[in-house]
Amino acid sequence: MHAREDGAVIDRVVRHIYVHVPFCATVCPFCSFDVVERRAGQVDAYLDRLEAEAVVAAEQFDVVPTTLYLGGGTPSHLRIGELARIVDVITRVFGRPSGETTIEVHPLDAGEGKVAALGDLGFNRLSVGVQSFDDRVLASLGRAHTAAAALTAIERCLATGATVSLDLISAVGGQNLGSDLAAAVASGVHHMSVYTLTVEDGTPFARRGVQVPDDRAAGAIERTARVLGSAGFDRYEVSNYARPGRRSTHNQAYWRNRWVLGLGPSAGGHLPPLDADRSAGAVAVRTANAPMAAWSGGAPPEAEALGPREAAGDHVFCGLRLSDGVDLDEGSLRWGVDIGREFAAEIESLRCDGLVELDGTVLRATDAGYRVLDRVAAEFC
């Protein structure tokens, strides 16, 4: 803990680690992430660079991991020995994560032996990239797997006893969303992330002129909430749903604006300031690693130092994604800014528009606010 003269109380221990694994067997046409197809020798070079980056981070920050998340890309595309090296690096450099350890799994990587080996490596949360249970929709999304392969993968993951999550994409042209949601519920998973199809600049979808009408997107979001709510899933974040006790600890760290160390190309982080930044008045630093080519060559991350007001605004921006909302007093104590006073005009304007509600010291988005969450959150940037 560190107490500043302005009264803010900062816990400087970093408890969450994200590792970006950029390798994929194929690149989906909607994907805008930093991903590459595997080439000879490239994974070994990536692993060497990852270890070097972790060692530097351990020298700079006090990292005691509670959660570890391997995202991508397609982490399960790596061989078991390669995944074992990542786990070994994290354990050797920072210590074994004491809680949730997640890996994203492609259905075609979920052979019985592979899934069992993931459990042996300590992964206790498996996130399966399903996207749809309709083969025609999967083909339109450029996915190589079938609905049958996705169901088999889920079954194998559930058999390990791990918490199992799946990803779905909604608002896809020609999609029967009701059928996808029914299949997802029937699969027995504990958690779902349901994302509206977004067409990002520079992707094949953008070049093809694929569009997602606003009314289709809004309808998909509302139907998802209604169907999954009726099936016993708690909508704890705007796009995330969980059975009781199965919320993602790691993902909540982002939305609660906790410290997260990002490792790997294009990984983002939210970290306590180093001495130079702290002496300049920063209370947090937002980091963004370079893309694969530059990162592999040793390029350092870009770093944006945040002052108390910026960090407090970030705190509200992230927390409004949660159905629990954001405790303004907790954020004020953490960042040394009276959030209720600093953002009084913004909060009052949104409240008058029916987009947020204030319950004591907790600010949360209303149902109407959830539908235009980007607009609501932008008030605090």
Residue pairs with C-beta under 8 A, 6 or more apart in sequence:
1 9
1 10
1 11
1 12
2 9
2 10
2 11
2 12
3 9
3 10
4 10
4 283
4 336
6 308
6 336
7 333
7 336
8 283
8 308
8 333
8 334
8 335
8 336
8 337
9 333
9 334
10 272
10 283
10 334
11 259
12 61
12 62
12 259
12 272
13 62
13 63
13 64
13 259
14 61
14 62
14 63
14 64
14 65
14 259
14 260
14 261
14 271
14 272
15 63
15 64
15 65
15 66
15 67
15 253
15 258
15 259
16 65
16 66
16 67
16 69
16 250
16 253
16 258
16 259
16 260
16 261
17 63
17 65
17 67
17 68
17 69
17 90
17 94
17 97
17 260
17 261
17 263
18 69
18 71
18 250
18 260
18 261
18 262
18 263
18 264
18 267
18 268
18 269
19 50
19 68
19 69
19 70
19 71
19 75
19 86
19 90
19 263
19 264
19 267
20 34
20 71
20 72
20 73
20 262
20 263
20 264
20 265
20 266
20 267
20 289
21 70
21 71
21 72
21 73
21 74
21 75
21 77
21 78
21 86
21 264
22 33
22 34
22 35
22 36
22 46
22 72
22 73
22 264
22 265
22 266
22 292
23 35
23 36
23 37
23 38
23 42
23 43
23 46
23 72
23 73
23 74
23 77
23 78
24 35
24 36
24 37
24 38
24 72
24 73
24 74
24 77
25 37
25 38
25 74
25 77
25 106
25 108
25 144
26 37
26 142
26 144
27 35
27 37
27 142
28 141
28 142
28 143
29 141
29 142
29 203
29 204
29 205
29 208
30 141
30 142
30 169
30 197
30 198
30 199
30 200
30 203
30 204
30 205
30 210
31 203
32 200
32 201
32 202
32 203
33 72
33 73
33 266
34 73
34 265
34 266
34 291
34 292
35 72
35 73
35 74
36 42
36 292
38 77
43 78
43 82
45 296
46 264
46 296
47 82
47 85
47 86
47 89
49 295
49 296
49 298
50 86
50 89
50 263
50 264
51 89
51 93
53 263
53 264
54 89
54 90
54 93
54 94
54 263
55 93
57 63
57 93
57 261
57 263
58 93
58 94
60 274
61 261
61 271
61 272
63 94
63 95
63 261
64 94
64 95
65 90
65 94
65 95
65 96
65 97
65 98
66 97
66 98
66 99
66 100
66 249
67 97
67 99
67 100
67 101
67 102
67 249
67 250
67 253
68 90
68 97
68 100
68 101
68 102
68 250
69 101
69 102
69 103
69 250
69 251
70 83
70 86
70 102
70 103
70 104
70 123
71 102
71 104
72 104
73 104
74 104
74 106
74 109
74 129
75 83
75 103
75 104
75 105
76 103
76 104
76 105
76 106
76 109
76 110
76 114
76 118
77 106
77 109
78 86
80 114
80 117
80 118
80 121
83 103
83 118
83 121
84 121
87 121
87 122
90 96
90 97
96 122
97 122
99 249
100 124
100 125
100 163
100 248
100 249
100 250
101 122
101 123
101 124
101 125
102 123
102 125
102 126
102 127
102 248
102 250
103 118
103 123
103 125
103 126
103 127
104 127
104 128
104 129
105 115
105 118
105 126
105 127
105 128
105 129
105 153
105 157
106 128
106 129
106 145
107 128
107 129
107 130
107 145
107 149
107 150
107 152
107 153
108 144
108 145
108 149
108 153
110 128
110 149
110 152
110 153
110 156
110 157
111 156
112 156
115 126
115 153
115 156
115 157
115 159
115 160
116 160
118 126
118 160
119 160
119 161
119 162
123 162
124 162
124 163
125 162
125 163
125 164
125 165
125 248
126 157
126 160
126 162
126 163
126 164
126 165
127 164
127 165
127 166
127 167
127 191
127 193
128 150
128 153
128 154
128 157
128 164
128 165
128 166
128 167
128 189
129 166
129 167
130 150
130 154
130 166
130 167
130 168
130 184
131 137
131 138
131 141
131 143
131 167
131 168
131 169
132 138
132 141
132 143
132 147
132 168
132 169
132 172
132 175
132 180
133 147
133 150
133 151
133 179
133 180
133 183
133 184
134 147
134 175
134 176
134 179
134 180
135 146
135 147
136 174
137 172
137 174
137 175
137 180
138 145
138 146
138 147
140 172
140 173
140 174
141 169
141 172
142 204
145 153
147 183
150 166
151 183
151 187
154 164
154 166
154 187
154 188
154 189
155 187
157 164
158 164
158 188
158 189
163 190
163 191
163 246
164 188
164 189
164 190
164 191
165 189
165 190
165 191
165 192
165 193
165 248
166 184
166 187
166 189
166 191
166 192
166 193
167 192
167 193
167 194
167 195
168 180
168 181
168 184
168 192
168 193
168 194
168 195
169 194
169 195
169 196
169 197
170 177
170 180
170 194
170 195
170 196
170 197
170 217
170 220
170 221
170 224
171 177
171 196
171 197
171 212
171 216
171 217
171 219
171 220
172 197
173 210
177 220
177 223
177 224
178 223
178 227
181 194
181 223
181 224
181 227
181 228
182 227
184 192
185 227
185 228
185 231
185 233
190 242
190 243
190 246
191 240
191 241
191 242
191 243
191 246
191 247
191 248
192 228
192 233
192 240
192 241
192 242
193 239
193 240
193 241
194 224
194 228
194 239
194 240
194 241
195 239
196 212
196 217
196 220
196 221
196 239
197 212
197 217
198 212
199 205
199 206
199 210
199 211
199 212
200 206
218 371
221 371
222 371
224 241
225 235
228 235
228 241
229 235
232 243
232 244
233 241
233 242
233 243
234 241
234 242
234 243
234 244
234 247
234 323
235 241
235 323
236 242
236 247
236 252
236 322
236 323
236 324
237 251
237 252
237 255
237 321
237 322
237 323
238 321
238 370
238 373
240 247
240 248
240 251
242 248
252 322
253 259
253 260
254 260
254 270
254 318
255 318
255 319
255 321
255 322
256 318
256 319
256 322
257 270
257 311
257 314
257 315
257 318
257 319
257 331
258 270
259 270
259 271
259 272
260 268
260 269
260 270
260 271
261 269
261 271
262 268
262 269
262 287
262 288
262 289
262 301
263 289
264 289
264 295
265 289
265 290
265 291
265 292
265 295
265 296
266 288
266 289
266 290
266 291
266 292
266 295
267 288
267 289
268 286
268 287
268 288
268 289
269 286
269 287
269 288
269 289
269 301
270 284
270 285
270 286
270 287
271 284
271 285
271 287
272 284
272 285
273 282
273 283
273 284
273 285
273 305
274 285
277 285
277 303
277 305
280 305
281 307
281 308
282 305
282 306
282 307
283 306
283 307
283 308
283 311
283 335
283 336
284 305
284 306
284 310
284 311
284 314
284 335
285 303
285 304
285 305
285 306
286 303
286 304
286 306
286 314
287 301
287 302
287 303
287 304
288 301
288 302
289 295
289 301
289 302
290 299
290 300
290 301
290 302
306 314
308 335
308 336
308 337
309 337
309 342
311 335
311 337
312 331
312 332
312 335
312 337
312 339
312 342
312 343
313 343
313 380
313 381
314 380
315 326
315 331
315 334
315 335
315 339
316 326
316 328
316 331
316 339
316 343
316 363
316 377
316 380
317 377
317 378
317 380
317 381
318 326
319 325
319 326
319 327
319 331
319 363
320 326
320 356
320 363
320 364
320 365
320 369
320 373
320 376
320 377
320 380
321 373
321 377
322 364
323 364
324 362
324 364
325 359
325 362
325 363
325 364
325 365
326 362
326 363
326 364
327 361
327 362
328 339
328 340
328 361
328 362
328 363
329 361
330 361
331 339
332 338
332 339
332 340
340 347
340 361
343 379
343 380
346 379
346 380
347 356
347 358
347 363
349 379
350 356
350 369
350 376
350 379
351 357
351 358
354 366
354 368
354 369
355 365
355 366
355 368
355 369
355 372
355 375
355 376
356 363
356 364
356 365
356 366
356 369
356 376
357 363
357 364
357 366
365 373
365 376
369 376
